[in-house]
Amino acid sequence: METVNVSGLKNNPSDALRKARRDVVIVMNRDKPDALMVGIESTGVLESKGVRPALATALFRDGHLSLVRSARLAQMSVSEFVSHVSRLGIPAVRLNAQEAARDMDTLEEWLAAS
């Protein structure tokens, strides 16, 4: 087990991540344990059936990963991932009305130039 204090985590997060890849890391806040860091790859949890798609879906749904990066994490093609999230009722593209209108204008300009 490794330990790192909060200030060490703030000043050098990559050191804490390296430690978490090797072993469990306890983050100490003053003299009390405050958090636990566990390297995902070292536990093998990503290789369990369904974990990668579920994690990628949650990260995409919450806006933490792009569509392409989520598909890569899920080990799916982009089209497979779009179908996957669509079946779950998660929009693959999120645009407001103004953005959609701008995209339509761009498409019409592109079609006119072709």
C-alpha positions in Angstrom: 0.0 0.0 0.0 1.2 3.5 -0.9 0.3 6.8 0.6 0.3 10.4 -0.7 -0.9 13.5 1.0 -3.3 16.0 -0.6 -0.6 18.6 -1.3 1.5 16.0 -3.0 -1.4 15.0 -5.1 -2.0 18.6 -6.1 1.7 19.3 -6.8 2.5 16.0 -8.6 -0.6 14.0 -9.6 1.4 11.9 -12.1 3.4 10.4 -9.1 0.2 9.3 -7.4 -1.1 7.8 -10.7 2.2 5.9 -11.1 1.9 4.6 -7.6 -1.8 3.6 -8.2 -0.8 1.5 -11.2 1.5 -0.5 -8.9 -0.6 -0.7 -5.7 -3.5 0.8 -3.8 -2.8 4.4 -2.8 -4.3 6.1 0.2 -4.7 9.9 -0.1 -4.1 11.5 3.3 -5.7 14.8 4.3 -3.6 15.9 7.2 -3.5 12.8 9.4 -6.7 11.2 8.1 -7.3 8.9 5.1 -9.4 10.9 2.7 -9.5 8.9 -0.6 -8.5 5.7 -2.2 -6.9 5.4 -5.6 -6.8 2.1 -7.5 -5.3 1.6 -10.9 -8.0 0.3 -13.2 -5.7 -1.7 -15.5 -3.8 -3.4 -12.7 -7.0 -4.8 -11.3 -8.1 -6.3 -14.6 -11.6 -4.9 -14.1 -11.7 -3.4 -17.7 -11.3 -6.9 -19.1 -14.5 -8.2 -17.4 -17.4 -8.7 -19.8 -19.4 -5.5 -20.4 -17.3 -3.2 -18.3 -15.6 -1.3 -21.1 -18.9 -0.5 -22.9 -20.6 0.4 -19.6 -17.8 2.8 -18.6 -17.5 4.3 -22.0 -21.3 4.9 -22.1 -21.4 6.5 -18.7 -18.5 8.8 -19.5 -20.0 9.8 -22.9 -23.5 10.3 -21.5 -22.0 12.6 -18.8 -20.0 14.6 -21.3 -16.5 13.5 -20.0 -15.5 11.7 -23.3 -16.1 12.4 -26.9 -18.0 10.0 -29.2 -14.8 8.8 -30.8 -12.9 8.3 -27.5 -15.8 6.6 -26.0 -16.1 4.2 -28.9 -12.3 3.5 -28.6 -12.7 2.8 -24.9 -15.6 0.5 -25.5 -13.5 -1.3 -28.2 -16.3 -0.6 -30.8 -16.3 1.2 -34.1 -17.9 4.6 -34.0 -21.0 3.4 -35.8 -21.4 0.5 -33.4 -21.1 2.8 -30.5 -23.6 5.3 -32.0 -26.1 2.4 -32.3 -25.3 1.2 -28.8 -26.0 4.6 -27.2 -29.0 5.2 -29.4 -30.6 2.0 -28.2 -30.1 3.3 -24.7 -31.8 6.6 -25.5 -28.6 8.6 -25.3 -28.3 11.1 -28.1 -25.1 10.6 -30.1 -25.1 14.3 -31.2 -26.1 17.1 -28.9 -26.8 20.4 -30.6 -29.0 23.3 -29.6 -31.2 25.0 -32.2 -28.6 27.6 -33.1 -25.8 25.0 -33.6 -28.1 22.8 -35.7 -29.0 25.8 -37.9 -25.3 26.7 -38.3 -24.6 23.1 -39.3 -27.4 23.1 -41.8 -26.1 26.4 -43.3 -22.6 24.8 -43.7 -24.1 21.7 -45.3 -26.1 23.8 -47.8 -23.0 25.8 -48.7 -21.0 22.6 -49.1 -23.7 21.0 -51.3 -24.0 24.2 -53.4 -20.2 24.2 -54.0 -20.2 20.5 -55.1 
